[in-house]
Amino acid sequence: MLPHLDAAYNLARYLLRDPVAAEDVAQDAFLRAFRAFEGYRGGDPKAWILAIVRNCCHTSAKAAASHLTVPLEAAEASGGDPGEGSSRSAGLVDPADSPETVTVRYDEIATMRELIEDLPIPFRETLVLRELEELSYQEIADATGAPIGTVMSRLARARNLLADAWRRRTAGSEEERS
C-alpha cells in the first residue's frame, strides 16, 4: 500500500482543501486499511485504499463542519502561502526556464489547484482520481461506490466546469492586462 501514499494524500488534499488535515486523514486511512487488511478481497489495491481515504475525508469533513471555529494555523495554511505545494510542482517547471516563466507557471499551477478545489465534491473527487491519480473508470467506480455511467458523466461535467472556470479566470486576467 505504501506506493499509494502520495495518491492518498493527493486525494485527501483536494477533498479537504487543507494540507495538514489531508496528512492526518491519509495517515488515518492507512491505519484503517492496516486494521481491515484481512477483510481485503483482492482487486486493485490503489482503488481500495483511495476508497478508504475518500470515506475518511467525508468523516473528517462532517466532524469539521460541526466545529464553529477555525484554528489560526488552518486559516494561515489556506491563505495561499506562495511556496505551498512548490515541491509537488517542481517536476512541472523546467529548470532551464527564466525566472519570469517559472513564476507564471507556478501561478498557473496555483490557479488550477484553486479551480479544482472549488469544484463540488463529487466532481472534484472524480476528476482527481481520473486525471491526477490515473485510475480507470472501473477503479473510480469501485472507489466511490458509484455506477460506471455516473463516473463518466461526473468526469465529463467536472471537465466542463473546470474549463469554464479557467476561461472565466483567464478572461479576467486578460482584461486586467489590456
N, C-alpha and C positions, 0 to 999 in steps of 0.2 A: 504493500500500500504506500510506502514512502515515496516512490516515484510520482505519486499523485498529490503530494503535499502542496506543491505550487498551484496546481489546479484547484485544490480545495480552498486555499487562501484566496485565490483569484475570484472564485465564485462568491465566497463569503464577502469579499471586499466590495464587489459590485452590488450584492443584495443588501448589505447593511450600510454601505456608504461610510464606513468608519474603519480605518486600518487596524486600530487597536482591538475593536470588537471582533473584527474578522480573524485576527490571530487567536483570540480566545475561542471563537466558535470553531475554527479549524482544529485547534487542539482538542476541544471537547468532542468534536465529531470523530477524530481518530481514537480517542479514548472509548467512545461508544462502539466504534467499529471493532476495537480490540475485544471489548467485553462480549460483543454479539457475534464474534467470528465463527463460533461453532454453528450458528444458525445460517451462515452464508451458504447459499445454494448453488454457487458457481455463477457462471456468466461473466460479464465484463466487470472487473474489479473497479475500474475508474467510474463507471456509471453507478456502481453500488456505493462507493464512498461519497460521490457527489450527491447522491440521493440523501445520504445521512447528513451531509453538510447543509443541504437545502432545508431539511427538516429542522436542524439545529438553528439555522438562520431565522426561520419562521417563529420558532420558540423564543429565540432571543429578541426578535422584533416585538413580539407580543409582550414580553416582560419589560422591554424598554418603554413601550407605549404606556405602560401603567405608571411609570415614574413621571412626575411633573417637572423635575429639574434636570438640567443638563450639566454634567461635571465640566468645570473650566477646561480641563485637559481635552475633553472631546470637542468642545467649541473651538479651541485653538487648532486642534488637528484637522477639523473640517474647514478651517479658514482658508485653506489653499496655500500652504507653505510651498513656495516655488520649487524647492528641492524635493518635494514629496513625489515618490514614485520614480525619481530620476534613475535609480539603479535598475528598475524594471524597464525603463525606457531606453537605457543605454544602448541596447542592441538595435534600436530603431534609428539611431543617428550615426552617420558616417563620421569617424574622427577626422577625416580629411576636409570636412565642410568648414566654411568660415564661421566665426562666432555668430554672425547675424543669421545665417542659415540654421545653425543649431538652435538659436533662440526661437526662431519662427517654428521650427519643427517641434520643440518642446511645448510651445504654445498650442500648436495643433493637436498634439497628443493630449494635453490637459483639457482642451476643449472637447475632444472626442470622448474622453473619460467622463466628463461632466454631462455630456449629452446622453451617454449610455446610462449613467446613474439617474437621469431624470425620466427614463422610460418607466412605465408601470411595471411592477414586479414580474408578472407572467411573461411579458415580452422581454424584459431585461434578462431574466434568467435563461430563457430560451436562446436569446442572441449570444450571451456569454458562453453558454455550453456549446453552441454550434461554431461560432466564429473564433472565439478565443481558445476554447478547450478542444475544439475539433472533434466533438462527439458526433456519431451518426444520428440520424433521426430516430432510429430504434433505441439507441442508448439514451437519448434525451427523453424519449417516451418512458423508458424504464426508470430513469432518474426522477422524473417529475410526476409519474403516475398518470400522465395524460395520453389519450389516444394519439397515434402517429399523425393522423389528419389534423388534429388540433396543434400538434407540434409544428407541422408545416405551415399552417395558417398563422400561428403566432410568430413564426420566424419571418414570414413574408410581411406581416403587419409591423413587426419590430424594425425590419429593414426600411420600410416606407416611412415610419415615424422618425427614425434616425436620419434618413436622407432629408426629410422635410425640415427637421430641426437644424441640420447642418446648413442647408440652403438659407434658412432664416438668419442663422448666426453669421454666416459669411456675407450675406447681403448687407447686414448691418455694419460689418467691418468695412466692406467696400464703400458704403455711403459715407462713413467717417473719414476715409482716406481721400474722397473726392472733394 
